[in-house]
Amino acid sequence: MTMSELVQRLQKDYGLEAALVVTTDGLLVEAASAPGTELDSEAIAAHAVSGLLMLETLGQELGSSPRQAIVEFDRHLLLIAPVDQDTALVLVALGSANLGRLRLALRRIGPQLEQLARSEAL
């Protein structure tokens, strides 16, 4: 399975507005969006990674590394998780989404995504 296929499956299986794989520079690597969504995936990628980098700096002060960040907005949930040193996964869901289910999806798909990120970097 390719990274593109994995991201598309993740978006579809969990009813996400968007599933994005981004570099730590904020560049979009892969994206899958729900039909009819008007989200700007590139802008979300850039801003989400900026927040993750801030959390990594905070983690250095705490002597720890962030595993994921969850941000709740009025109408959306955003889950951001590092995949490896160079990439991160950003999940965008409606605010009514089951957060536990999203965290479980991340736990299930994370190792596979990390492996794909390593293999595609070569």
Secondary structure, DSSP 4 states (H G I P E B T S, - for coil): --HHHHHHHHHHHTT-SEEEEEETTS-EEEEEE-TT----HHHHHHHHHHHHHHHHHHHHHHT---S-EEEE-SSEEEEEEE-SSSEEEEEEEETTS-HHHHHHHHHHHHHHHHHHHHHHH-
